[in-house]
Amino acid sequence: VKGHALAHSLIVSFLLIASLSTAVRAETFAYVSLDGENKIVVYSVDSTDGSLTRQSETKLDGSAGALCVSPSREFLFASVRSSGLLASFRIAPENGGITHINTAPAGVNPAFVSTDRRGRFLLTAYYTDGKITSHSIGVGGRISEKPVHELATADKAHAILTNRENRFVYVPHTGPNAIFQFQFDEDRGQFAPTQPPRVETGTGTGPRQLAFHPKLDVVYFDYEQGSAIAAFDLDRDSGRLRFRERLSTLPDSYQGSNSNARIEMTPNGRFLYVANRGHNSLAGFAANSRTGALKSLGQTPTEPIPRGFSIDPTGRFIYAAGQSSGKLAAFRIAPNTGTLARFATYDVGKRPWWVLVVDTMKLKAEGK
């Protein structure tokens, strides 16, 4: 009997240790595309303190550009800028590693990729070609060889995202200083211009990227040349944008050159951040929970030429890459104030272009 009790105790202890091991295993991963090394590097993210550990890397057939993930977190998509390609990868939930699925020809300089909210189409904006495309995504994550829809827009299309309801698509262009707006057919992956088809933002603004409020019908754009953030109300019936306000991303005393890059909002909709290239900082803003109106939180110094950054899915950490330094700065986000505190710096490689933090918990829960 004593032997059986001892065996039972050992089994329970083993299961408890295994359970604890599984509990602390990384479920969040940071992906960094390196334009200067033609690769994507994978880091695990410690859920307790936000620290990063390098896991693996994957070579690409050209300069690594924009990244996005499917809603299921099962697939990672990348633009290969110098080769005009779109690449699909399967994510391994246990270590974040990526396995190549296929590569599809695209256009010249695909600047931005995203999936629609259902994960059925890969949407791409082309900086040089001045167009947008929609490729279908197969059940196994395979990108269609040809786009299901291609539409010419204007010079320097810089981003493309669908709204929360997956009914409308917005494409900021730095060339004509305009935001193009489309109806989106989520069953066929087709674009149709709304009326009016574009919103003029004014000379010298250069709308570059966008972030949707997670709860309100408000969308925010950063102005690359204007060094500003602009808020627009979104009509959920027509999809039309209506300008609300504009705030500078720079301190009043700054007189040097600057251009904005990435914009991103915390998952709870409380805080918004914009990367300043030149001032080399992250500009922070607090969003009113009822109206979405913005209040400046000032600027936090970061690595030189912060082209890409990403907020982790919990909204507690932000990781900003310095294109010039080849380093990644890690910050804690104060939950009540939105202020940033730098706690680590990592050498990531030559010319980091994009940063994307992904939570694979959903993928593990579904047993994939």
C-alpha positions as a printed NumPy array, in Angstrom:
array([[  0.   ,   0.   ,   0.   ],
       [  2.822,   2.331,   0.88 ],
       [  4.4  ,   1.62 ,  -2.504],
       [  1.167,   2.48 ,  -4.29 ],
       [  0.822,   5.682,  -2.261],
       [  4.393,   6.666,  -3.098],
       [  3.845,   5.972,  -6.793],
       [  0.628,   7.973,  -6.737],
       [  2.415,  10.857,  -5.021],
       [  5.193,  10.815,  -7.624],
       [  2.685,  10.813, -10.472],
       [  0.806,  13.76 ,  -8.971],
       [  4.076,  15.64 ,  -8.476],
       [  5.122,  14.937, -12.064],
       [  1.795,  16.15 , -13.424],
       [  1.984,  19.278, -11.275],
       [  5.492,  20.062, -12.527],
       [  4.415,  19.441, -16.117],
       [  1.411,  21.681, -15.6  ],
       [  3.557,  24.453, -14.159],
       [  6.041,  24.054, -17.004],
       [  3.245,  24.423, -19.526],
       [  1.844,  27.44 , -17.666],
       [  5.101,  29.374, -17.825],
       [  5.9  ,  28.374, -21.41 ],
       [  5.945,  31.336, -23.749],
       [  2.69 ,  32.02 , -25.538],
       [  3.616,  35.419, -26.928],
       [  6.225,  36.   , -29.618],
       [  7.774,  39.048, -31.252],
       [  8.576,  38.966, -34.967],
       [ 11.111,  41.444, -36.347],
       [ 11.707,  41.799, -40.085],
       [ 15.25 ,  42.826, -40.997],
       [ 15.483,  44.735, -44.26 ],
       [ 19.283,  44.682, -44.143],
       [ 19.557,  40.912, -43.685],
       [ 16.568,  39.554, -45.657],
       [ 15.193,  37.662, -42.686],
       [ 12.518,  37.471, -39.999],
       [ 13.735,  36.937, -36.432],
       [ 11.529,  35.366, -33.749],
       [ 11.68 ,  36.212, -30.04 ],
       [  9.704,  34.73 , -27.163],
       [  8.146,  37.279, -24.805],
       [  8.174,  36.642, -21.056],
       [  4.62 ,  37.301, -19.893],
       [  5.73 ,  38.444, -16.44 ],
       [  8.374,  41.056, -17.212],
       [  8.226,  41.519, -21.001],
       [ 11.807,  40.389, -21.58 ],
       [ 12.73 ,  38.863, -24.95 ],
       [ 14.646,  35.691, -25.801],
       [ 15.807,  35.041, -29.35 ],
       [ 14.341,  31.792, -30.69 ],
       [ 14.894,  31.426, -34.431],
       [ 15.219,  33.182, -37.77 ],
       [ 13.964,  32.606, -41.321],
       [ 15.567,  33.841, -44.541],
       [ 13.503,  35.514, -47.276],
       [ 14.013,  35.897, -51.031],
       [ 14.601,  39.632, -50.735],
       [ 14.321,  42.514, -48.276],
       [ 11.903,  41.832, -45.432],
       [  9.099,  44.354, -45.068],
       [  5.645,  44.517, -43.51 ],
       [  4.209,  41.722, -41.36 ],
       [  0.715,  40.705, -40.277],
       [ -0.94 ,  37.71 , -38.646],
       [ -4.205,  35.898, -39.363],
       [ -7.052,  36.334, -36.831],
       [ -6.499,  32.721, -35.735],
       [ -2.773,  33.453, -35.129],
       [ -2.101,  30.355, -37.222],
       [ -0.409,  32.14 , -40.134],
       [  2.123,  34.945, -40.533],
       [  2.255,  36.959, -43.76 ],
       [  5.157,  39.082, -44.981],
       [  5.873,  41.431, -47.855],
       [  9.198,  40.918, -49.615],
       [  9.763,  44.462, -50.802],
       [ 12.739,  44.225, -53.131],
       [ 11.346,  41.177, -54.952],
       [  7.705,  42.266, -55.091],
       [  6.48 ,  39.122, -53.338],
       [  4.006,  38.105, -50.642],
       [  4.983,  35.194, -48.386],
       [  2.908,  32.982, -46.095],
       [  4.154,  31.034, -43.054],
       [  2.656,  28.654, -40.501],
       [  3.276,  29.596, -36.857],
       [  4.364,  26.881, -34.408],
       [  2.487,  27.725, -31.188],
       [  5.039,  26.042, -28.926],
       [  8.028,  28.175, -29.943],
       [  6.752,  30.795, -32.406],
       [  8.841,  29.386, -35.238],
       [  7.583,  29.906, -38.778],
       [  7.477,  27.414, -41.655],
       [  7.143,  28.656, -45.223],
       [  3.868,  27.763, -46.962],
       [  4.083,  29.595, -50.279],
       [  5.102,  32.811, -52.005],
       [  2.961,  34.73 , -54.495],
       [  4.013,  37.425, -56.979],
       [  2.724,  40.873, -56.072],
       [  3.674,  44.369, -57.274],
       [  6.527,  46.821, -56.87 ],
       [  7.291,  47.668, -53.233],
       [  4.392,  46.172, -51.22 ],
       [  4.472,  48.547, -48.242],
       [  1.739,  47.174, -45.997],
       [ -0.124,  43.884, -45.541],
       [ -3.152,  42.991, -43.441],
       [ -5.867,  40.357, -43.421],
       [ -9.546,  41.178, -43.389],
       [-11.265,  40.56 , -40.05 ],
       [-12.339,  37.032, -41.032],
       [ -8.899,  36.058, -42.263],
       [-10.067,  35.086, -45.737],
       [ -8.143,  37.696, -47.739],
       [ -4.683,  39.238, -47.636],
       [ -4.857,  42.964, -48.421],
       [ -1.801,  44.834, -49.691],
       [ -0.96 ,  48.504, -50.339],
       [  1.819,  49.288, -52.842],
       [  3.972,  52.362, -52.278],
       [  5.565,  52.445, -55.746],
       [  2.825,  50.883, -57.882],
       [  0.098,  53.062, -56.356],
       [ -2.477,  50.305, -56.039],
       [ -4.144,  47.854, -53.661],
       [ -4.745,  44.131, -54.057],
       [ -6.721,  41.373, -52.391],
       [ -5.43 ,  37.778, -52.452],
       [ -7.509,  34.892, -51.165],
       [ -6.116,  32.844, -48.265],
       [ -6.717,  29.095, -48.454],
       [ -7.638,  26.873, -45.512],
       [ -3.99 ,  25.884, -45.113],
       [ -2.778,  29.497, -45.22 ],
       [ -1.802,  29.435, -48.884],
       [ -1.941,  32.801, -50.706],
       [ -3.597,  32.732, -54.126],
       [ -1.118,  33.079, -57.001],
       [ -3.113,  35.957, -58.477],
       [ -5.13 ,  38.632, -56.666],
       [ -8.898,  38.235, -56.646],
       [ -9.08 ,  42.017, -57.012],
       [ -6.603,  44.726, -57.991],
       [ -7.383,  48.434, -58.018],
       [ -5.234,  51.412, -59.019],
       [ -5.361,  54.226, -56.451],
       [ -2.606,  56.868, -56.39 ],
       [  1.054,  57.447, -55.654],
       [  2.515,  56.1  , -52.395],
       [ -0.284,  53.948, -50.982],
       [  1.064,  53.279, -47.5  ],
       [ -1.391,  51.149, -45.5  ],
       [ -4.637,  49.194, -45.798],
       [ -7.03 ,  48.027, -43.067],
       [-10.679,  47.017, -42.759],
       [-12.841,  48.5  , -40.021],
       [-14.096,  46.44 , -37.067],
       [-17.229,  45.284, -38.902],
       [-15.176,  44.285, -41.969],
       [-17.384,  46.453, -44.201],
       [-14.997,  49.237, -45.202],
       [-11.347,  49.591, -46.19 ],
       [ -9.151,  52.669, -45.699],
       [ -5.921,  53.38 , -47.571],
       [ -3.83 ,  56.454, -46.607],
       [ -1.551,  57.858, -49.337],
       [  1.407,  60.103, -48.575],
       [  1.717,  61.22 , -52.222],
       [ -1.617,  62.98 , -52.887],
       [ -2.236,  63.761, -49.172],
       [ -5.436,  61.75 , -49.207],
       [ -7.186,  58.819, -47.555],
       [ -8.995,  56.532, -49.985],
       [-12.13 ,  54.838, -48.64 ],
       [-13.831,  51.728, -50.02 ],
       [-16.71 ,  49.399, -49.359],
       [-15.413,  45.874, -48.827],
       [-17.154,  42.697, -49.967],
       [-15.967,  40.228, -47.338],
       [-17.236,  37.23 , -49.322],
       [-15.415,  38.034, -52.569],
       [-12.568,  40.258, -51.372],
       [-13.637,  43.113, -53.655],
       [-13.233,  46.882, -53.207],
       [-15.772,  49.516, -54.287],
       [-15.142,  53.267, -53.771],
       [-17.463,  55.041, -51.363],
       [-18.902,  58.489, -52.073],
       [-16.794,  60.524, -51.885],
       [-13.993,  58.076, -52.759],
       [-11.286,  59.98 , -50.878],
       [-10.72 ,  62.43 , -48.053],
       [ -8.222,  65.227, -48.671],
       [ -6.005,  65.852, -45.652],
       [ -4.201,  68.992, -46.838],
       [ -0.85 ,  69.905, -48.35 ],
       [  2.184,  68.617, -46.474],
       [  0.306,  66.146, -44.273],
       [  1.152,  62.762, -45.834],
       [ -1.296,  60.352, -44.14 ],
       [  0.726,  57.168, -43.63 ],
       [ -0.842,  54.561, -41.33 ],
       [ -3.974,  54.134, -39.221],
       [ -5.36 ,  52.615, -36.046],
       [ -8.997,  51.892, -35.214],
       [-10.421,  52.473, -31.768],
       [-11.423,  49.012, -30.451],
       [-14.866,  50.156, -29.248],
       [-15.747,  53.533, -30.774],
       [-16.377,  54.532, -34.395],
       [-13.164,  56.543, -34.463],
       [-10.055,  55.999, -36.56 ],
       [ -6.684,  57.674, -36.109],
       [ -4.112,  58.461, -38.818],
       [ -0.534,  59.608, -38.432],
       [  0.711,  62.288, -40.826],
       [  4.209,  61.419, -42.026],
       [  5.163,  64.854, -43.338],
       [  2.921,  66.791, -40.974],
       [  4.318,  65.166, -37.788],
       [  0.81 ,  64.935, -36.405],
       [ -1.982,  62.571, -35.48 ],
       [ -5.502,  63.131, -36.793],
       [ -8.762,  61.674, -35.494],
       [-11.736,  60.982, -37.763],
       [-15.273,  59.914, -36.961],
       [-16.379,  56.901, -38.99 ],
       [-19.962,  56.672, -40.257],
       [-20.77 ,  52.994, -39.801],
       [-23.539,  53.089, -42.434],
       [-21.756,  54.851, -45.299],
       [-18.125,  54.333, -44.283],
       [-17.369,  58.023, -44.751],
       [-14.742,  59.683, -42.6  ],
       [-15.285,  63.06 , -40.955],
       [-12.301,  64.995, -39.612],
       [-12.41 ,  65.72 , -35.897],
       [ -9.044,  66.94 , -34.576],
       [ -5.322,  67.098, -35.188],
       [ -2.498,  67.116, -32.611],
       [  1.244,  67.444, -33.087],
       [  3.48 ,  64.487, -32.257],
       [  6.399,  66.81 , -31.456],
       [  7.21 ,  69.135, -28.551],
       [  6.701,  72.832, -29.326],
       [ 10.397,  73.545, -28.834],
       [ 11.623,  71.079, -31.464],
       [ 12.858,  72.693, -34.693],
       [ 14.6  ,  69.76 , -36.399],
       [ 13.441,  67.499, -39.215],
       [ 10.996,  64.698, -38.516],
       [  8.627,  62.252, -40.15 ],
       [  6.099,  59.916, -38.582],
       [  6.147,  56.161, -39.14 ],
       [  4.066,  53.64 , -37.175],
       [  0.863,  54.291, -35.218],
       [ -0.73 ,  51.814, -32.809],
       [ -3.345,  51.782, -30.041],
       [ -3.444,  49.692, -26.872],
       [ -6.044,  46.881, -26.967],
       [ -8.201,  48.598, -24.322],
       [ -8.374,  51.826, -26.35 ],
       [ -6.887,  53.992, -23.606],
       [ -3.566,  54.979, -25.176],
       [ -2.171,  55.632, -28.638],
       [  1.455,  55.927, -29.764],
       [  3.182,  57.321, -32.868],
       [  6.828,  56.886, -33.904],
       [  8.8  ,  60.09 , -34.596],
       [ 11.73 ,  59.576, -36.991],
       [ 14.124,  62.48 , -36.529],
       [ 13.041,  63.473, -33.055],
       [ 13.56 ,  59.741, -32.388],
       [ 10.802,  59.295, -29.884],
       [  7.456,  57.674, -29.272],
       [  4.681,  60.247, -28.918],
       [  1.948,  59.157, -26.522],
       [ -1.72 ,  60.142, -26.385],
       [ -4.587,  59.322, -24.037],
       [ -7.994,  58.69 , -25.623],
       [-11.226,  59.689, -23.889],
       [-13.194,  56.498, -23.191],
       [-16.528,  58.042, -24.24 ],
       [-15.553,  60.181, -27.22 ],
       [-12.108,  59.037, -28.345],
       [-10.794,  62.616, -28.099],
       [ -7.034,  62.779, -27.622],
       [ -4.745,  64.366, -25.051],
       [ -0.984,  64.501, -25.57 ],
       [  1.19 ,  62.618, -23.08 ],
       [  4.462,  63.957, -24.459],
       [  7.359,  62.093, -26.05 ],
       [  9.654,  59.309, -24.844],
       [ 13.162,  58.957, -26.363],
       [ 13.863,  55.715, -28.206],
       [ 16.334,  54.274, -30.735],
       [ 17.244,  56.388, -33.811],
       [ 14.788,  56.239, -36.736],
       [ 12.037,  54.183, -35.068],
       [ 10.316,  52.873, -38.207],
       [  8.46 ,  49.979, -36.574],
       [  7.033,  49.217, -33.16 ],
       [  4.419,  46.918, -31.673],
       [  2.32 ,  46.792, -28.51 ],
       [  1.928,  43.359, -26.939],
       [ -1.627,  41.887, -26.795],
       [ -1.955,  42.635, -23.059],
       [ -1.192,  46.324, -23.603],
       [  1.579,  46.265, -20.973],
       [  4.68 ,  46.452, -23.177],
       [  5.809,  48.215, -26.33 ],
       [  8.783,  47.264, -28.502],
       [ 10.302,  49.864, -30.849],
       [ 13.002,  49.149, -33.433],
       [ 15.672,  51.663, -34.429],
       [ 16.26 ,  51.38 , -38.159],
       [ 19.64 ,  53.126, -37.865],
       [ 20.926,  51.421, -34.717],
       [ 19.756,  47.851, -35.303],
       [ 18.435,  47.769, -31.748],
       [ 15.016,  47.115, -30.227],
       [ 13.94 ,  49.217, -27.229],
       [ 11.497,  47.628, -24.771],
       [  9.174,  49.782, -22.645],
       [  6.595,  49.189, -19.926],
       [  3.302,  51.034, -20.358],
       [  1.946,  52.491, -17.106],
       [ -1.659,  51.201, -16.969],
       [ -3.137,  54.361, -15.461],
       [ -1.13 ,  57.082, -17.194],
       [  0.202,  55.574, -20.434],
       [  3.725,  56.824, -19.719],
       [  6.583,  54.658, -20.986],
       [  9.518,  53.317, -18.972],
       [ 12.378,  51.706, -20.872],
       [ 13.603,  48.489, -19.265],
       [ 15.736,  46.745, -21.904],
       [ 17.504,  47.122, -25.253],
       [ 18.214,  44.277, -27.674],
       [ 20.546,  43.95 , -30.665],
       [ 18.279,  42.59 , -33.411],
       [ 20.17 ,  43.084, -36.692],
       [ 20.581,  45.383, -39.682],
       [ 17.796,  47.801, -40.588],
       [ 14.825,  46.444, -38.621],
       [ 11.727,  47.29 , -40.641],
       [  8.686,  45.86 , -38.867],
       [  7.846,  44.606, -35.374],
       [  4.821,  42.419, -34.64 ],
       [  3.939,  40.872, -31.264],
       [  1.598,  37.873, -31.484],
       [ -0.246,  35.913, -28.8  ],
       [ -0.611,  32.226, -29.768],
       [ -2.845,  31.333, -26.803],
       [ -5.942,  31.084, -29.023],
       [ -4.09 ,  28.776, -31.38 ],
       [ -3.061,  26.499, -28.499],
       [ -6.576,  26.465, -27.041],
       [ -7.905,  25.222, -30.376],
       [ -5.297,  22.47 , -30.376],
       [ -3.643,  23.446, -33.662]])
